[in-house]
Amino acid sequence: MNIATAESPVKSAKKLREELLDFVYDAEGEMAIALETHAANYGGKNYDRQRQDLLIDTFIFEGEVGESTPLDLFLQAAPNLSRDERQMLQNWQRSFLGLFEVLEIGDDGATLMNWFTQKRYPISFDNSAQNSQFSRLKPGEIIHGRLAPLTENEWLVFGSFLTKGKLSKPKLAVAIGEFRERHKNSLYGDAPELLEEAWKSVEKYHREFVDFFGENTVTLPGYQLNKKIGELCDRINEKRFAELGLDRNKSLKEMAAEAGTDEAEIREAARSAGADEKDLDAVLGSSDSSSKMVTPKAELPPEIKNAESVTVFTHPRWGQMFLPTYRRFAEVLESDTPEDRELAAAFVRKYLDDPQVNTYLWHHFVEAYPQRLEGVLQTVLERPDFSLQTDLDPVLVEYGKPPEPDLPDIASVPRHLDELFKEAIAQVNSSKSKRKKKSKKSKGFQL
């Protein structure tokens, strides 16, 4: 495996990728099993060629074979790698998956922007199939792919990528939401500091919730819970302004004069603390947006707002979980009538299939009703020897419930994404309003 020194970095990278793929496809034993599991989790059997390539590339960098990735194992199994080859492979550990906007396109390169972080990347490619795929792109189009370092200042799109075309803001917001849902481990892949800040925001919200409600589990009618959550958000914003020494009753100019600073510094300090943009504008006036992280506004869905009773759980890592059926579930677990035993089994089946009822909630159920729940699970799973102590977690994994949390929806997001989602919703609502008006006009005069 000797690459000539005159060979371009792009061709060298292409050869290394092919050898990596051969290593993965030819593997047996533990790696083969890990690849099958990875493909099953991503629904790989139903994918086209480009999606299959993306799936394999993701497995190379993120797949788990024991405590190693396939890339780690390839580095260990190939002692004849040149120094440059080994360095390139090690640099590839910084690869990441994302949604990118094409800013510029040329004959042998392009400039892409990661929509999650707004970071820009100069991309190089050679005269190959990928070049042909790039040649059909135009500035403004969105692609879904993986970037990997090529040289100190250049990157390459690693393997195939999916072309999504030019997207309106509503469609772009949907694409970002779908990426977040399907690739939770790839969020902010090129900005670990943003991911860390997002996780810290979940912990902070949890503390505010417990401080406000007095406990981490609360049951209220939906309409009342919605009102209380709104009050909690207002309280959080008030505390942020107070911590910054900002007074809603004073103008920006007055506060700047009292602090001996300028208006821009006060605004930036408020943003850095995560102050809500609407509240910030109300106090400081409008201005250009920044790239700081912000906490999205808490909006409860209609089925929660209108529920007769909702139990909300909060956790510093799992975030917030709303369960409108928990009170009834607890009642039937405490009862021993034949009807309630059947209803308890129905609840358990539903909760096993429902992705919203996560591992944390299941452990909460077990802590509250260990004996009753073990018996119900023995019946539902048709396993008389089922034990909560030894068998619960494997069953939860079997039903698609990971033992560790993904980043919750309550987490802060970069400001530009928050603004995109708001603009997308405004456009959708505007379109609906126009369609309603047009529909009324088209009916004309009717007898």
C-alpha positions as CSV (number, residue, x, y, z in Angstrom):
1,M,0.0,0.0,0.0
2,N,2.4,2.7,-1.3
3,I,1.0,5.9,-2.7
4,A,3.3,7.8,-5.0
5,T,4.4,11.2,-3.7
6,A,3.2,12.8,-6.9
7,E,-0.3,11.5,-6.5
8,S,-2.9,14.1,-5.5
9,P,-4.4,14.1,-2.0
10,V,-7.8,13.4,-3.5
11,K,-6.7,10.3,-5.3
12,S,-4.8,9.1,-2.2
13,A,-7.9,9.6,-0.1
14,K,-10.0,7.7,-2.7
15,K,-7.6,4.7,-2.6
16,L,-7.6,4.7,1.2
17,R,-11.4,4.8,1.3
18,E,-11.6,1.8,-1.1
19,E,-9.2,-0.2,1.1
20,L,-11.3,0.8,4.2
21,L,-14.4,-0.5,2.4
22,D,-12.8,-3.7,1.4
23,F,-11.6,-4.2,5.0
24,V,-15.2,-3.7,6.3
25,Y,-16.9,-5.9,3.7
26,D,-14.4,-8.7,4.0
27,A,-14.6,-8.8,7.8
28,E,-16.1,-11.7,9.7
29,G,-17.1,-12.3,13.2
30,E,-17.7,-9.4,15.6
31,M,-17.4,-6.7,12.9
32,A,-19.8,-8.5,10.5
33,I,-22.4,-8.7,13.3
34,A,-21.9,-5.1,14.2
35,L,-22.4,-4.0,10.5
36,E,-25.6,-6.0,10.3
37,T,-26.9,-4.4,13.5
38,H,-25.9,-0.9,12.3
39,A,-27.7,-1.5,8.9
40,A,-30.8,-2.8,10.7
41,N,-30.9,0.2,13.0
42,Y,-30.8,2.5,10.0
43,G,-33.2,0.5,7.8
44,G,-30.4,-0.2,5.3
45,K,-32.2,-2.9,3.4
46,N,-34.6,-0.3,1.9
47,Y,-31.9,2.2,0.9
48,D,-30.7,3.1,-2.6
49,R,-27.0,2.9,-3.6
50,Q,-26.1,6.4,-2.3
51,R,-27.9,5.9,1.0
52,Q,-26.2,2.5,1.4
53,D,-22.8,4.2,0.8
54,L,-23.6,6.8,3.4
55,L,-24.6,4.1,5.8
56,I,-21.3,2.2,5.4
57,D,-19.3,5.4,5.7
58,T,-21.1,6.2,9.0
59,F,-20.4,2.7,10.2
60,I,-16.7,3.1,9.5
61,F,-16.5,6.2,11.7
62,E,-19.2,5.7,14.3
63,G,-19.9,1.9,14.3
64,E,-19.1,0.0,17.5
65,V,-17.0,-3.1,17.3
66,G,-16.4,-3.8,21.0
67,E,-14.8,-0.6,22.2
68,S,-13.4,0.4,18.8
69,T,-14.6,1.8,15.5
70,P,-13.9,0.0,12.2
71,L,-11.4,2.9,11.4
72,D,-9.5,2.1,14.6
73,L,-9.4,-1.6,13.8
74,F,-8.1,-0.8,10.2
75,L,-5.3,1.3,11.6
76,Q,-4.3,-1.5,13.9
77,A,-4.5,-4.2,11.1
78,A,-2.5,-2.3,8.5
79,P,1.1,-2.0,9.7
80,N,2.4,-1.2,6.2
81,L,0.7,2.2,5.9
82,S,3.0,5.0,5.0
83,R,3.3,7.9,7.4
84,D,1.2,10.2,5.2
85,E,-1.5,7.5,4.8
86,R,-1.6,6.9,8.6
87,Q,-1.8,10.7,9.2
88,M,-4.7,11.1,6.8
89,L,-6.6,8.2,8.4
90,Q,-6.1,9.6,11.8
91,N,-7.3,13.0,10.6
92,W,-10.4,11.3,9.3
93,Q,-11.5,10.7,12.8
94,R,-12.6,14.4,12.7
95,S,-15.1,13.6,9.9
96,F,-18.7,14.5,10.4
97,L,-22.1,14.1,8.9
98,G,-24.2,17.2,8.1
99,L,-26.5,19.2,5.8
100,F,-24.5,21.6,3.7
101,E,-25.4,24.4,1.4
102,V,-23.4,24.8,-1.8
103,L,-22.0,28.4,-1.7
104,E,-19.6,28.1,-4.7
105,I,-18.9,25.4,-7.3
106,G,-16.0,25.1,-9.7
107,D,-14.3,22.5,-11.9
108,D,-12.2,20.9,-9.1
109,G,-13.7,22.2,-5.9
110,A,-16.5,23.9,-4.1
111,T,-17.3,25.8,-0.9
112,L,-19.9,24.3,1.4
113,M,-21.6,25.7,4.6
114,N,-22.7,23.4,7.4
115,W,-26.3,24.5,8.2
116,F,-26.0,23.4,11.8
117,T,-23.0,25.6,12.6
118,Q,-22.7,28.0,9.7
119,K,-19.0,27.0,9.3
120,R,-17.6,27.0,5.8
121,Y,-15.5,24.4,4.1
122,P,-13.3,24.5,0.9
123,I,-13.9,21.1,-0.8
124,S,-11.6,19.4,-3.4
125,F,-12.5,16.6,-5.8
126,D,-10.9,15.0,-8.8
127,N,-12.2,14.1,-12.3
128,S,-14.4,11.2,-11.2
129,A,-18.0,10.2,-10.6
130,Q,-18.2,12.5,-7.7
131,N,-17.0,15.4,-9.9
132,S,-19.8,14.6,-12.2
133,Q,-22.3,14.6,-9.3
134,F,-20.9,18.0,-8.2
135,S,-21.0,19.4,-11.7
136,R,-24.8,19.2,-11.6
137,L,-25.1,21.2,-8.5
138,K,-25.8,24.9,-8.3
139,P,-25.2,27.5,-5.5
140,G,-28.0,27.4,-3.0
141,E,-28.6,23.7,-3.2
142,I,-28.5,21.5,-0.1
143,I,-26.6,18.2,0.1
144,H,-26.6,15.6,2.8
145,G,-23.1,14.0,3.2
146,R,-20.0,13.4,5.3
147,L,-17.0,15.7,5.2
148,A,-13.4,14.6,6.1
149,P,-10.1,16.5,6.3
150,L,-8.0,16.2,3.2
151,T,-5.1,18.6,4.0
152,E,-4.6,21.3,6.6
153,N,-6.8,23.7,4.7
154,E,-9.0,21.4,2.5
155,W,-11.8,18.9,3.0
156,L,-13.4,16.3,0.8
157,V,-16.9,14.9,0.7
158,F,-16.3,11.3,1.9
159,G,-18.0,9.0,-0.6
160,S,-21.5,9.6,-1.9
161,F,-23.9,12.4,-0.9
162,L,-27.6,13.0,-1.3
163,T,-28.8,16.0,-3.3
164,K,-31.8,17.7,-1.9
165,G,-32.0,20.7,-4.4
166,K,-32.9,24.3,-3.4
167,L,-35.2,24.3,-0.5
168,S,-37.6,26.9,0.8
169,K,-37.3,27.8,4.5
170,P,-40.2,25.5,5.5
171,K,-38.7,22.5,3.6
172,L,-35.2,23.3,4.9
173,A,-36.5,23.4,8.5
174,V,-38.2,20.0,7.8
175,A,-34.9,18.6,6.4
176,I,-33.0,19.8,9.5
177,G,-35.6,18.3,11.8
178,E,-35.4,14.9,9.9
179,F,-31.6,15.0,10.2
180,R,-31.8,15.7,13.9
181,E,-34.2,12.8,14.3
182,R,-32.3,10.2,12.2
183,H,-28.7,11.2,13.1
184,K,-28.9,12.3,16.7
185,N,-25.2,11.4,17.3
186,S,-24.1,13.7,14.5
187,L,-25.5,17.0,15.7
188,Y,-22.9,19.8,15.8
189,G,-20.2,17.3,14.6
190,D,-17.8,20.1,13.8
191,A,-18.6,22.1,16.9
192,P,-18.4,20.1,20.1
193,E,-18.5,23.3,22.1
194,L,-22.1,23.9,20.9
195,L,-23.1,20.4,21.8
196,E,-21.7,20.9,25.3
197,E,-23.6,24.1,25.7
198,A,-26.8,22.5,24.5
199,W,-26.4,19.8,27.2
200,K,-25.7,22.4,29.8
201,S,-28.9,24.1,28.9
202,V,-30.9,20.9,29.6
203,E,-29.4,20.7,33.1
204,K,-30.1,24.4,33.7
205,Y,-33.8,24.0,32.6
206,H,-34.1,21.0,34.9
207,R,-32.9,23.1,37.9
208,E,-35.3,25.9,37.0
209,F,-38.2,23.4,36.7
210,V,-37.6,21.8,40.1
211,D,-37.1,25.2,41.7
212,F,-40.4,26.5,40.2
213,F,-42.6,23.4,40.8
214,G,-40.8,22.1,43.9
215,E,-40.3,18.6,42.5
216,N,-39.2,16.8,39.3
217,T,-42.6,15.1,38.6
218,V,-45.8,17.1,38.4
219,T,-49.4,16.1,37.4
220,L,-51.8,18.9,36.3
221,P,-54.7,19.4,33.8
222,G,-53.2,20.1,30.4
223,Y,-54.5,23.7,30.2
224,Q,-53.1,24.5,33.6
225,L,-49.8,22.9,32.9
226,N,-49.4,24.9,29.7
227,K,-50.1,28.1,31.7
228,K,-47.5,27.1,34.4
229,I,-44.9,26.2,31.7
230,G,-45.4,29.7,30.3
231,E,-44.9,31.2,33.7
232,L,-41.8,29.2,34.2
233,C,-40.3,30.5,30.9
234,D,-41.2,34.1,31.9
235,R,-39.5,33.5,35.3
236,I,-36.4,32.2,33.6
237,N,-36.2,35.2,31.3
238,E,-36.7,37.6,34.3
239,K,-33.9,35.9,36.2
240,R,-31.6,36.2,33.2
241,F,-32.3,40.0,32.9
242,A,-31.9,40.5,36.6
243,E,-28.5,38.6,36.6
244,L,-27.4,41.0,33.8
245,G,-28.6,44.1,35.7
246,L,-31.1,44.9,33.0
247,D,-34.3,46.8,33.8
248,R,-37.3,46.3,31.6
249,N,-38.5,49.8,32.6
250,K,-35.4,51.6,31.3
251,S,-34.3,52.2,27.7
252,L,-31.1,50.7,26.3
253,K,-29.6,54.1,26.2
254,E,-30.3,54.7,29.9
255,M,-28.9,51.4,30.9
256,A,-25.7,51.9,28.8
257,A,-25.2,55.3,30.4
258,E,-25.6,54.0,33.9
259,A,-23.2,51.0,33.2
260,G,-20.6,53.2,31.5
261,T,-20.6,51.1,28.4
262,D,-22.2,51.1,24.9
263,E,-25.5,49.6,23.7
264,A,-23.8,46.8,21.7
265,E,-22.0,45.4,24.8
266,I,-25.3,45.3,26.8
267,R,-27.1,43.5,24.0
268,E,-24.3,41.0,23.5
269,A,-24.1,40.3,27.2
270,A,-27.9,39.6,27.3
271,R,-27.6,37.3,24.3
272,S,-24.7,35.4,25.7
273,A,-26.7,34.7,28.8
274,G,-29.4,33.2,26.6
275,A,-32.1,35.9,27.0
276,D,-35.2,35.3,24.9
277,E,-35.0,37.3,21.7
278,K,-38.5,38.7,21.9
279,D,-37.9,39.9,25.5
280,L,-34.5,41.2,24.6
281,D,-36.0,43.2,21.7
282,A,-38.7,44.5,24.0
283,V,-36.1,46.0,26.3
284,L,-33.2,46.8,24.0
285,G,-34.9,47.3,20.7
286,S,-34.3,45.3,17.4
287,S,-30.9,44.6,16.0
288,D,-29.0,42.1,13.9
289,S,-28.9,38.5,15.1
290,S,-25.9,36.8,16.5
291,S,-24.7,33.2,16.4
292,K,-25.1,32.5,20.1
293,M,-27.2,29.5,21.4
294,V,-30.8,30.2,22.5
295,T,-33.4,28.1,24.2
296,P,-36.4,27.5,22.0
297,K,-39.8,28.6,23.3
298,A,-41.6,25.8,25.1
299,E,-44.7,25.0,23.1
300,L,-47.0,22.2,24.3
301,P,-48.8,20.2,21.5
302,P,-52.6,20.4,21.4
303,E,-53.0,16.8,22.7
304,I,-51.1,17.8,25.8
305,K,-52.8,21.2,26.3
306,N,-56.3,19.6,26.0
307,A,-55.6,16.5,28.1
308,E,-57.6,16.0,31.3
309,S,-54.5,15.1,33.2
310,V,-50.8,15.3,32.3
311,T,-47.8,14.1,34.2
312,V,-44.6,15.8,33.3
313,F,-41.2,14.4,34.3
314,T,-38.0,16.3,34.1
315,H,-34.4,15.1,34.2
316,P,-31.0,16.9,33.8
317,R,-30.1,14.6,30.9
318,W,-33.4,13.1,29.5
319,G,-35.1,16.5,29.5
320,Q,-38.9,16.8,29.7
321,M,-41.3,14.0,29.2
322,F,-45.1,14.5,29.0
323,L,-47.4,11.5,29.7
324,P,-51.2,12.2,29.7
325,T,-52.0,8.6,30.5
326,Y,-49.7,8.1,33.5
327,R,-52.3,8.7,36.2
328,R,-54.6,6.0,34.7
329,F,-51.7,3.7,34.3
330,A,-50.7,4.0,37.9
331,E,-54.4,3.4,38.9
332,V,-54.6,0.1,37.0
333,L,-51.3,-1.1,38.3
334,E,-52.5,-0.5,41.9
335,S,-55.8,-2.5,41.2
336,D,-56.1,-6.2,40.9
337,T,-59.4,-6.7,39.1
338,P,-59.4,-8.7,35.8
339,E,-60.4,-5.7,33.8
340,D,-57.6,-3.6,35.2
341,R,-55.1,-6.4,34.7
342,E,-56.0,-6.5,31.0
343,L,-55.8,-2.7,30.8
344,A,-52.4,-2.7,32.5
345,A,-51.2,-5.2,29.8
346,A,-52.6,-2.8,27.1
347,F,-50.7,0.1,28.6
348,V,-47.5,-1.9,28.8
349,R,-47.7,-2.9,25.1
350,K,-48.3,0.7,24.1
351,Y,-45.5,2.0,26.2
352,L,-43.1,-0.5,24.9
353,D,-43.9,0.5,21.3
354,D,-44.0,4.3,22.0
355,P,-40.6,5.9,21.4
356,Q,-41.6,8.8,23.7
357,V,-41.8,6.4,26.7
358,N,-38.0,6.1,27.1
359,T,-35.7,4.2,29.3
360,Y,-35.8,6.8,32.1
361,L,-39.6,6.6,32.3
362,W,-39.5,2.8,32.4
363,H,-37.0,2.8,35.3
364,H,-39.3,5.3,37.0
365,F,-42.3,2.9,36.5
366,V,-40.2,0.0,37.9
367,E,-39.2,1.9,41.0
368,A,-42.8,2.8,41.8
369,Y,-44.5,-0.6,41.0
370,P,-41.8,-3.3,40.8
371,Q,-43.9,-6.4,41.7
372,R,-47.0,-5.5,39.6
373,L,-45.0,-4.4,36.6
374,E,-42.8,-7.6,36.6
375,G,-46.0,-9.7,36.5
376,V,-47.5,-7.7,33.7
377,L,-44.3,-7.8,31.6
378,Q,-44.2,-11.6,32.1
379,T,-47.7,-11.8,30.6
380,V,-47.1,-9.3,27.7
381,L,-43.7,-10.8,26.7
382,E,-44.9,-14.4,27.3
383,R,-41.9,-15.0,29.4
384,P,-42.8,-16.4,32.8
385,D,-39.2,-16.2,34.0
386,F,-38.8,-12.5,33.1
387,S,-37.0,-10.6,35.8
388,L,-36.9,-6.8,36.1
389,Q,-33.5,-6.9,37.7
390,T,-31.8,-8.8,34.9
391,D,-34.0,-8.6,31.8
392,L,-35.6,-5.2,31.6
393,D,-32.7,-3.2,30.0
394,P,-32.1,-5.8,27.2
395,V,-35.9,-5.8,26.4
396,L,-35.9,-2.0,26.3
397,V,-33.0,-2.1,23.8
398,E,-34.9,-4.7,21.8
399,Y,-37.8,-2.2,21.6
400,G,-35.5,0.6,20.4
401,K,-35.1,2.4,23.7
402,P,-31.4,3.4,24.1
403,P,-29.9,3.3,27.6
404,E,-28.5,6.8,27.2
405,P,-30.5,9.9,26.3
406,D,-30.3,11.8,23.0
407,L,-30.1,15.5,23.1
408,P,-33.7,16.6,24.2
409,D,-35.8,19.0,22.3
410,I,-35.7,21.5,25.2
411,A,-32.0,22.0,24.6
412,S,-30.7,25.3,23.3
413,V,-30.0,25.7,19.6
414,P,-27.8,28.1,17.5
415,R,-29.7,31.3,17.0
416,H,-29.7,31.0,13.2
417,L,-31.6,27.7,13.4
418,D,-34.1,29.2,15.9
419,E,-34.7,32.1,13.5
420,L,-35.0,29.7,10.5
421,F,-37.7,27.6,12.3
422,K,-39.6,30.8,13.3
423,E,-39.5,32.1,9.7
424,A,-40.5,28.7,8.3
425,I,-43.6,28.6,10.6
426,A,-44.5,32.2,9.7
427,Q,-44.3,31.3,5.9
428,V,-46.5,28.2,6.4
429,N,-49.1,30.1,8.4
430,S,-49.1,32.9,5.8
431,S,-49.6,30.3,3.0
432,K,-52.5,28.7,4.9
433,S,-54.1,32.1,5.4
434,K,-53.9,33.0,1.7
435,R,-55.4,29.6,0.8
436,K,-58.3,30.2,3.1
437,K,-59.0,33.6,1.6
438,K,-58.7,32.2,-1.9
439,S,-61.1,29.4,-1.0
440,K,-63.7,31.8,0.3
441,K,-63.5,33.9,-2.8
442,S,-63.8,31.0,-5.1
443,K,-67.1,29.9,-3.6
444,G,-68.7,33.1,-5.0
445,F,-72.3,34.0,-4.4
446,Q,-74.5,31.0,-3.5
447,L,-78.2,30.8,-3.1
